[in-house]
Amino acid sequence: MTDAELPQPRELTVPTLRAVEALGGTASTVEINAKVVELLGLTDEQLAIEYGDDAIARGP
């Protein structure tokens, strides 16, 4: 994965579950997101990527 690429949704499932586990089994969305970013080692460049409102329907 290059700095400009983001993980696909299917690639986020396991890191999300690991994040919740690492946070004691329950956490806010903000806490989970921060832990997933940490676990995946996402860069500031990746975190700055934005998609339009219709990105969910059509994909990035």
DSSP file (Angstrom, degrees, kcal/mol; ACC not computed):
  #  RESIDUE AA STRUCTURE BP1 BP2  ACC     N-H-->O    O-->H-N    N-H-->O    O-->H-N    TCO  KAPPA ALPHA  PHI   PSI    X-CA   Y-CA   Z-CA
    1    1 A M              0   0    0      0, 0.0     2,-0.1     0, 0.0     5,-0.0   0.000 360.0 360.0 360.0 124.9    0.0    0.0    0.0
    2    2 A T    >   -     0   0    0      1,-0.1     3,-1.2     4,-0.1     0, 0.0  -0.365 360.0 -98.4 -82.2 170.0    1.5    3.3   -1.0
    3    3 A D  T 3  S+     0   0    0      1,-0.3    40,-0.2    -2,-0.1    -1,-0.1   0.822 123.5  49.5 -58.3 -32.2    1.0    6.5    1.1
    4    4 A A  T 3  S+     0   0    0      2,-0.1    -1,-0.3    41,-0.0     2,-0.2   0.611  95.8  88.3 -86.0 -11.2   -1.8    7.7   -1.1
    5    5 A E    <   -     0   0    0     -3,-1.2    41,-0.1    44,-0.0    44,-0.1  -0.580  62.4-152.4 -88.4 149.9   -3.7    4.4   -1.1
    6    6 A L        -     0   0    0     -2,-0.2    -4,-0.1    36,-0.1    -2,-0.1  -0.882  28.1 -98.3-115.3 152.0   -6.3    3.5    1.6
    7    7 A P        -     0   0    0      0, 0.0     5,-0.1     0, 0.0    -1,-0.0  -0.370  42.3-112.0 -63.0 146.6   -7.3    0.0    2.7
    8    8 A Q    >   -     0   0    0      1,-0.1     3,-1.7    -2,-0.0     4,-0.4  -0.428  32.6-103.6 -73.0 156.3  -10.4   -1.3    1.2
    9    9 A P  G >> S+     0   0    0      0, 0.0     3,-1.7     0, 0.0     4,-0.5   0.872 122.7  55.4 -51.0 -41.0  -13.4   -1.8    3.5
   10   10 A R  G >4 S+     0   0    0      1,-0.3     3,-0.5     2,-0.2     4,-0.4   0.769 102.4  58.2 -65.1 -23.3  -12.9   -5.5    3.7
   11   11 A E  G <4 S+     0   0    0     -3,-1.7    -1,-0.3     1,-0.2    -3,-0.0   0.501  99.6  59.5 -83.0  -4.1   -9.3   -4.9    4.9
   12   12 A L  G <> S+     0   0    0     -3,-1.7     4,-2.1    -4,-0.4    -1,-0.2   0.586  83.0  81.6 -97.5 -13.1  -10.6   -2.8    7.8
   13   13 A T  H <X S+     0   0    0     -4,-0.5     4,-2.2    -3,-0.5     5,-0.2   0.957  95.0  40.4 -61.1 -55.4  -12.6   -5.6    9.5
   14   14 A V  H  > S+     0   0    0     -4,-0.4     4,-2.7     1,-0.2     5,-0.2   0.931 115.8  50.0 -64.4 -46.6   -9.9   -7.4   11.3
   15   15 A P  H  > S+     0   0    0      0, 0.0     4,-2.2     0, 0.0    -1,-0.2   0.875 110.3  52.2 -59.6 -34.3   -8.0   -4.2   12.4
   16   16 A T  H  X S+     0   0    0     -4,-2.1     4,-2.3     2,-0.2    -2,-0.2   0.927 110.7  46.3 -66.1 -43.8  -11.3   -2.8   13.7
   17   17 A L  H  X S+     0   0    0     -4,-2.2     4,-2.2     1,-0.2    -1,-0.2   0.894 112.8  50.2 -65.0 -39.3  -12.0   -5.9   15.8
   18   18 A R  H  X S+     0   0    0     -4,-2.7     4,-2.7     2,-0.2    -1,-0.2   0.876 108.9  53.0 -65.3 -36.8   -8.4   -5.9   17.1
   19   19 A A  H  X S+     0   0    0     -4,-2.2     4,-1.6    -5,-0.2    -2,-0.2   0.934 109.4  47.4 -63.9 -46.1   -8.9   -2.2   18.0
   20   20 A V  H  <>S+     0   0    0     -4,-2.3     5,-2.9     1,-0.2     6,-0.3   0.917 113.3  49.0 -62.1 -42.7  -12.0   -2.9   20.0
   21   21 A E  H ><5S+     0   0    0     -4,-2.2     3,-1.7     1,-0.2    -2,-0.2   0.929 110.3  50.4 -61.0 -45.5  -10.3   -5.8   21.7
   22   22 A A  H 3<5S+     0   0    0     -4,-2.7    -1,-0.2     1,-0.3    -2,-0.2   0.776 107.0  56.1 -64.4 -26.2   -7.2   -3.6   22.6
   23   23 A L  T 3<5S-     0   0    0     -4,-1.6     3,-0.5    -5,-0.2    -1,-0.3   0.247 129.6 -92.8 -92.0  12.6   -9.5   -1.0   24.0
   24   24 A G  T < 5S-     0   0    0     -3,-1.7    -3,-0.2     1,-0.2    -2,-0.1   0.600  70.3 -65.1  91.4  12.0  -11.1   -3.4   26.4
   25   25 A G  S   <S+     0   0    0     -5,-2.9     2,-0.3    -6,-0.2    -1,-0.2   0.284 120.9  58.1  96.3 -11.5  -14.1   -4.6   24.4
   26   26 A T        +     0   0    0     -3,-0.5     2,-0.3    -6,-0.3    -1,-0.0  -0.986  57.1 143.9-150.7 142.0  -16.0   -1.3   24.2
   27   27 A A        -     0   0    0     -2,-0.3     2,-0.1    -3,-0.1    -7,-0.0  -0.980  45.5 -92.8-168.1 161.9  -15.0    2.1   22.9
   28   28 A S     >  -     0   0    0     -2,-0.3     4,-2.6     1,-0.1     5,-0.2  -0.365  42.5-107.4 -77.0 164.2  -16.3    5.2   21.2
   29   29 A T  H  > S+     0   0    0      1,-0.2     4,-3.0     2,-0.2     5,-0.2   0.900 121.7  53.4 -58.2 -41.8  -16.1    5.5   17.4
   30   30 A V  H  > S+     0   0    0      1,-0.2     4,-2.3     2,-0.2    -1,-0.2   0.915 110.2  46.8 -61.1 -44.0  -13.4    8.2   17.9
   31   31 A E  H  > S+     0   0    0      2,-0.2     4,-2.1     1,-0.2    -2,-0.2   0.910 113.7  47.9 -65.0 -42.7  -11.3    5.8   20.1
   32   32 A I  H  X S+     0   0    0     -4,-2.6     4,-2.6     2,-0.2     5,-0.2   0.935 111.6  50.0 -64.4 -46.4  -11.8    2.9   17.6
   33   33 A N  H  X S+     0   0    0     -4,-3.0     4,-2.5     1,-0.2    -2,-0.2   0.923 110.7  49.6 -58.4 -44.9  -10.8    5.0   14.6
   34   34 A A  H  X S+     0   0    0     -4,-2.3     4,-2.1     1,-0.2    -1,-0.2   0.896 112.1  48.1 -62.1 -40.5   -7.7    6.3   16.4
   35   35 A K  H  X S+     0   0    0     -4,-2.1     4,-3.0     2,-0.2    -1,-0.2   0.894 110.5  50.7 -69.1 -39.4   -6.7    2.8   17.3
   36   36 A V  H  X S+     0   0    0     -4,-2.6     4,-2.6     2,-0.2     5,-0.2   0.920 109.4  51.5 -63.2 -43.2   -7.2    1.5   13.8
   37   37 A V  H  X>S+     0   0    0     -4,-2.5     5,-1.7    -5,-0.2     4,-1.2   0.925 113.1  46.1 -57.5 -44.9   -5.1    4.3   12.4
   38   38 A E  H  <5S+     0   0    0     -4,-2.1     3,-0.4     2,-0.2    -2,-0.2   0.938 112.6  48.9 -63.2 -48.2   -2.4    3.4   14.8
   39   39 A L  H  <5S+     0   0    0     -4,-3.0    -2,-0.2     1,-0.2    -1,-0.2   0.871 117.4  40.8 -62.0 -38.1   -2.6   -0.4   14.1
   40   40 A L  H  <5S-     0   0    0     -4,-2.6    -1,-0.2    -5,-0.2    -2,-0.2   0.608 102.9-130.9 -86.7 -12.3   -2.5    0.2   10.3
   41   41 A G  T  <5 -     0   0    0     -4,-1.2    -3,-0.2    -3,-0.4    -4,-0.1   0.876  35.7-173.6  65.1  37.1    0.2    2.9   10.5
   42   42 A L      < -     0   0    0     -5,-1.7    -1,-0.2    -6,-0.2     2,-0.1  -0.366  15.5-130.2 -66.6 143.3   -1.8    5.2    8.3
   43   43 A T     >  -     0   0    0    -40,-0.2     4,-2.3     1,-0.1     5,-0.2  -0.411  20.6-109.2 -89.7 166.4    0.0    8.4    7.3
   44   44 A D  H  > S+     0   0    0      1,-0.2     4,-1.3     2,-0.2     5,-0.1   0.862 121.0  57.3 -60.5 -35.7   -1.3   12.0    7.5
   45   45 A E  H  4 S+     0   0    0      1,-0.2     4,-0.4     2,-0.2     3,-0.3   0.920 108.0  45.8 -61.9 -43.9   -1.5   12.0    3.7
   46   46 A Q  H >4 S+     0   0    0      1,-0.2     3,-1.2     2,-0.2    -2,-0.2   0.907 111.1  52.3 -65.0 -41.5   -3.8    9.0    3.8
   47   47 A L  H 3< S+     0   0    0     -4,-2.3    -1,-0.2     1,-0.3    -2,-0.2   0.725 103.6  59.2 -68.8 -20.5   -5.9   10.5    6.5
   48   48 A A  T 3< S+     0   0    0     -4,-1.3    -1,-0.3    -3,-0.3     2,-0.2   0.580  78.0 111.3 -84.5 -10.1   -6.3   13.7    4.5
   49   49 A I    <   -     0   0    0     -3,-1.2     2,-0.3    -4,-0.4    -3,-0.0  -0.476  49.2-171.1 -68.7 129.7   -7.9   11.9    1.5
   50   50 A E        -     0   0    0     -2,-0.2     2,-0.3     0, 0.0    -2,-0.1  -0.921   9.2-157.7-122.5 149.4  -11.6   12.9    1.1
   51   51 A Y        -     0   0    0     -2,-0.3     5,-0.1     1,-0.1     8,-0.0  -0.885  28.1 -99.4-121.4 155.2  -14.3   11.5   -1.1
   52   52 A G    >   -     0   0    0     -2,-0.3     3,-1.9     1,-0.1     4,-0.3  -0.120  41.4 -97.3 -66.8 169.0  -17.5   13.1   -2.3
   53   53 A D  T 3  S+     0   0    0      1,-0.3     3,-0.5     2,-0.1     4,-0.2   0.758 123.9  53.5 -60.7 -26.0  -20.9   12.4   -0.7
   54   54 A D  T 3> S+     0   0    0      1,-0.2     4,-1.9     2,-0.1     3,-0.4   0.337  76.4 103.3 -92.3   8.6  -21.7    9.8   -3.3
   55   55 A A  H <> S+     0   0    0     -3,-1.9     4,-2.9     1,-0.2    -1,-0.2   0.823  75.9  57.2 -61.5 -32.7  -18.5    7.8   -2.7
   56   56 A I  H  4 S+     0   0    0     -3,-0.5    -1,-0.2    -4,-0.3    -2,-0.1   0.913 109.8  44.5 -64.7 -41.3  -20.3    5.1   -0.8
   57   57 A A  H  4 S+     0   0    0     -3,-0.4    -2,-0.2    -4,-0.2    -1,-0.2   0.864 130.7  22.0 -71.5 -36.7  -22.7    4.4   -3.7
   58   58 A R  H  < S-     0   0    0     -4,-1.9    -2,-0.2     1,-0.1    -3,-0.2   0.575 107.2-118.2-109.5 -11.5  -20.0    4.4   -6.4
   59   59 A G     <        0   0    0     -4,-2.9    -1,-0.1    -5,-0.3    -3,-0.1   0.022 360.0 360.0  86.1 159.1  -16.8    3.6   -4.5
   60   60 A P              0   0    0      0, 0.0    -1,-0.2     0, 0.0    -4,-0.1   0.496 360.0 360.0 -65.0 360.0  -13.8    5.9   -4.2
